[in-house]
């Protein structure tokens, strides 16, 4: 019997240490096959490249593993694989490990979550995996990608065993910094970042604007069932997401508009 075929991608680019750790961990679960962006696409959401040709080429991860890379977005990576580049249809799509949490309202910005959405949209179980980083961390820091990858592999195995639960649904997994206190099944929380606008002038006297802000550091009171609270409290957060954004609570009220000139 063939091992599960797992499509692996990310939004930080194929040289990110997160995708290397993830691919290695998933070897214990199935056959990982990597198609990732050739550069960073953070906050790309479900961007699709229509205005120029997509190119795909061979490259190598830092450990020498041969993978495929493209000039396209994370969503493009999944669609390229599903539409013929992958040797067979994936049994699972796994995106990550993202450098930083993807929780609350910010999931709509995330290229990592978007890649998993493409898999879910095609009816394939999908995981988005992110690792919360401290303010001093990053690619130059010492985040525990191996620990996050091991956790992702365990969730991947469980998702494949119970794939009937994930029809057009993805699991958004966020691993806290440090040693996790446990796992929480959560709903999406609210706003995670403060939004600030930095204004200045470049050396030629032209105005520029730079979005800035800081992430919450204290778990929000009264939101113990949310992903934001879980991650800031030291728990792994697993949130089931689907693509149906319909506000069902408004449908009956808005139907009174039908047959009118508004």
C-alpha positions as CSV (number, residue, x, y, z in Angstrom):
1,X,0.0,0.0,0.0
2,X,1.4,3.4,-1.0
3,X,2.3,5.8,1.7
4,X,0.2,9.0,2.0
5,X,1.4,11.6,-0.5
6,X,1.8,15.0,1.3
7,X,2.2,18.3,-0.5
8,X,4.3,20.7,1.5
9,X,4.6,24.4,0.9
10,X,4.9,27.7,2.8
11,X,4.9,31.5,2.4
12,X,8.3,32.3,3.8
13,X,10.2,30.8,0.8
14,X,11.9,27.5,0.3
15,X,15.0,28.5,2.3
16,X,13.1,29.1,5.5
17,X,14.2,26.7,8.3
18,X,10.5,26.0,9.0
19,X,9.8,24.1,5.8
20,X,13.0,22.0,6.2
21,X,12.0,20.9,9.7
22,X,8.4,20.2,8.5
23,X,9.5,18.1,5.5
24,X,11.8,16.0,7.7
25,X,9.1,15.4,10.3
26,X,6.5,14.4,7.7
27,X,8.8,11.7,6.4
28,X,7.5,9.7,9.4
29,X,3.9,10.1,8.2
30,X,4.1,9.7,4.5
31,X,5.9,10.9,1.3
32,X,6.4,14.6,1.5
33,X,6.8,16.5,-1.8
34,X,7.8,20.1,-1.7
35,X,6.7,22.9,-4.1
36,X,7.3,26.3,-2.4
37,X,7.8,29.9,-3.4
38,X,11.3,31.0,-4.4
39,X,11.0,34.1,-2.1
40,X,9.0,35.4,0.9
41,X,5.3,35.9,0.3
42,X,4.3,36.7,3.9
43,X,0.8,38.4,4.2
44,X,0.1,37.5,0.5
45,X,-3.3,35.9,1.5
46,X,-4.8,34.1,-1.5
47,X,-2.9,36.1,-4.1
48,X,-2.8,34.5,-7.5
49,X,-0.3,35.4,-10.2
50,X,-2.2,36.0,-13.5
51,X,-0.2,38.9,-15.1
52,X,3.0,36.8,-16.0
53,X,4.0,33.2,-16.6
54,X,4.8,31.0,-13.7
55,X,8.1,29.3,-13.7
56,X,9.0,26.1,-11.8
57,X,12.5,24.9,-11.3
58,X,14.5,22.5,-9.1
59,X,16.3,23.7,-6.0
60,X,17.8,22.2,-2.9
61,X,16.9,22.7,0.8
62,X,19.9,23.4,3.1
63,X,20.2,19.7,3.8
64,X,20.6,18.9,0.1
65,X,17.0,17.6,-0.5
66,X,15.9,18.4,-4.0
67,X,12.6,20.3,-4.1
68,X,10.6,22.4,-6.6
69,X,10.3,26.2,-6.4
70,X,8.2,28.7,-8.3
71,X,8.0,32.5,-8.7
72,X,4.3,32.1,-7.8
73,X,2.5,32.7,-4.5
74,X,1.7,30.1,-1.9
75,X,-1.8,29.6,-3.4
76,X,-0.1,29.2,-6.8
77,X,2.1,26.5,-5.4
78,X,-0.9,24.3,-4.3
79,X,-2.8,24.9,-7.6
80,X,0.3,24.1,-9.7
81,X,0.6,20.8,-7.8
82,X,-3.0,19.9,-8.1
83,X,-3.3,20.8,-11.8
84,X,-0.6,18.4,-12.9
85,X,2.9,19.2,-11.5
86,X,2.7,16.8,-8.6
87,X,3.3,13.1,-9.5
88,X,-0.1,12.2,-8.0
89,X,-3.0,13.8,-6.1
90,X,-2.0,14.7,-2.5
91,X,-3.7,13.0,0.4
92,X,-2.8,15.9,2.6
93,X,-1.6,19.5,2.1
94,X,0.6,21.0,4.8
95,X,1.7,24.6,4.8
96,X,4.4,26.0,7.1
97,X,6.1,26.2,9.4
98,X,5.4,29.9,9.4
99,X,7.8,32.4,11.1
100,X,5.2,33.8,13.5
101,X,1.7,33.1,14.7
102,X,-1.3,33.3,12.4
103,X,-4.2,33.8,14.8
104,X,-7.4,35.9,15.1
105,X,-8.4,38.3,12.4
106,X,-4.9,38.1,10.9
107,X,-5.6,34.6,9.4
108,X,-7.1,36.4,6.4
109,X,-3.7,38.0,5.6
110,X,-1.7,34.8,5.9
111,X,-0.2,33.1,2.9
112,X,0.3,30.0,5.0
113,X,-3.4,29.7,5.8
114,X,-4.2,30.6,2.1
115,X,-2.1,27.7,0.9
116,X,-4.0,25.3,3.2
117,X,-7.3,26.9,2.0
118,X,-6.4,25.9,-1.6
119,X,-6.1,22.3,-0.5
120,X,-9.3,22.4,1.5
121,X,-11.1,24.0,-1.5
122,X,-10.1,21.0,-3.6
123,X,-11.5,18.6,-1.0
124,X,-8.1,17.6,0.4
125,X,-7.5,17.7,4.2
126,X,-5.1,20.6,4.9
127,X,-3.0,22.0,7.8
128,X,-1.5,25.4,8.3
129,X,1.3,25.4,10.8
130,X,2.8,28.5,12.5
131,X,5.2,29.0,15.3
132,X,4.9,32.0,17.6
133,X,8.2,33.9,17.9
134,X,9.4,36.2,20.6
135,X,10.2,39.9,19.8
136,X,13.9,39.0,19.7
137,X,13.5,35.9,17.5
138,X,13.3,35.3,13.8
139,X,15.5,33.5,11.3
140,X,18.6,34.6,13.3
141,X,17.1,33.5,16.6
142,X,16.6,30.0,18.0
143,X,12.9,29.1,17.5
144,X,12.0,25.4,18.1
145,X,11.1,24.4,14.6
146,X,11.8,20.7,15.3
147,X,9.3,20.7,18.2
148,X,6.7,22.4,16.1
149,X,7.3,20.1,13.2
150,X,7.0,17.0,15.4
151,X,3.6,18.3,16.7
152,X,2.5,19.0,13.1
153,X,3.5,15.4,12.1
154,X,1.3,14.0,14.9
155,X,-1.7,16.1,13.8
156,X,-1.0,15.1,10.2
157,X,-1.2,11.5,11.1
158,X,-4.4,12.0,13.0
159,X,-5.9,14.0,10.1
160,X,-5.2,11.3,7.6
161,X,-6.7,8.7,9.9
162,X,-9.9,10.8,10.3
163,X,-9.9,12.5,6.9
164,X,-13.7,12.2,6.7
165,X,-13.9,15.0,9.2
166,X,-12.1,17.5,7.0
167,X,-14.3,17.9,3.9
168,X,-13.3,21.4,2.6
169,X,-12.0,22.2,6.0
170,X,-8.5,23.0,7.2
171,X,-6.8,23.0,10.6
172,X,-5.0,26.1,11.6
173,X,-2.3,25.1,14.1
174,X,-0.3,27.6,16.1
175,X,2.5,26.5,18.4
176,X,3.5,28.8,21.2
177,X,7.1,29.8,22.0
178,X,8.7,27.7,24.7
179,X,7.4,24.3,25.9
180,X,3.7,24.0,25.2
181,X,1.4,23.5,28.2
182,X,-1.0,21.3,26.2
183,X,-3.4,21.5,23.2
184,X,-6.5,23.6,23.0
185,X,-9.2,23.3,20.3
186,X,-10.2,26.9,19.7
187,X,-12.2,29.4,17.7
188,X,-10.7,32.4,16.0
189,X,-10.0,35.3,18.3
190,X,-10.0,39.0,17.5
191,X,-7.5,41.6,16.7
192,X,-3.9,40.6,17.5
193,X,-1.8,43.6,16.4
194,X,-2.0,47.3,17.1
195,X,-2.0,49.3,13.8
196,X,0.4,52.2,13.6
197,X,1.4,54.3,10.6
198,X,5.0,55.6,10.5
199,X,5.5,58.6,8.3
200,X,8.7,60.1,7.1
201,X,10.7,61.5,4.2
202,X,13.4,59.7,2.2
203,X,16.7,61.4,1.3
204,X,15.1,63.0,-1.7
205,X,12.4,64.6,0.3
206,X,9.6,62.3,-0.8
207,X,7.1,61.2,1.8
208,X,6.8,57.5,2.7
209,X,4.5,55.5,4.9
210,X,5.3,52.3,6.8
211,X,2.8,50.1,8.6
212,X,3.9,49.2,12.1
213,X,2.5,47.9,15.3
214,X,3.0,45.4,18.2
215,X,1.4,42.1,18.9
216,X,-0.6,41.5,22.1
217,X,1.5,40.0,24.9
218,X,-1.2,39.4,27.5
219,X,-3.9,36.8,27.0
220,X,-7.3,38.6,26.5
221,X,-9.6,38.2,29.5
222,X,-12.8,36.2,28.8
223,X,-11.6,34.7,25.6
224,X,-10.2,31.4,26.9
225,X,-11.8,29.5,23.9
226,X,-9.9,31.5,21.3
227,X,-6.6,30.9,19.5
228,X,-5.2,34.2,20.6
229,X,-5.7,33.4,24.3
230,X,-4.4,29.8,23.8
231,X,-1.1,30.8,22.1
232,X,-0.4,33.7,24.5
233,X,-1.1,31.4,27.4
234,X,1.4,28.8,26.2
235,X,-0.9,26.3,24.6
236,X,-0.9,24.8,21.1
237,X,-4.0,26.1,19.3
238,X,-5.9,24.0,16.7
239,X,-8.7,25.9,15.0
240,X,-10.9,24.3,12.3
241,X,-11.6,26.8,9.5
242,X,-13.6,26.6,6.3
243,X,-14.1,28.8,3.3
244,X,-17.8,29.5,3.8
245,X,-17.8,33.2,5.0
246,X,-21.6,33.5,4.8
247,X,-23.1,35.4,7.8
248,X,-26.0,33.1,8.2
249,X,-27.5,35.1,11.0
250,X,-28.3,37.9,8.6
251,X,-29.8,35.9,5.8
252,X,-33.4,35.9,7.0
253,X,-33.4,39.6,7.8
254,X,-31.8,40.6,4.5
255,X,-34.3,38.6,2.5
256,X,-36.9,41.3,3.2
257,X,-34.9,43.4,0.7
258,X,-35.8,41.0,-2.1
259,X,-38.4,42.4,-4.5
260,X,-37.8,46.0,-3.4
261,X,-35.9,48.9,-4.9
262,X,-34.0,49.1,-1.6
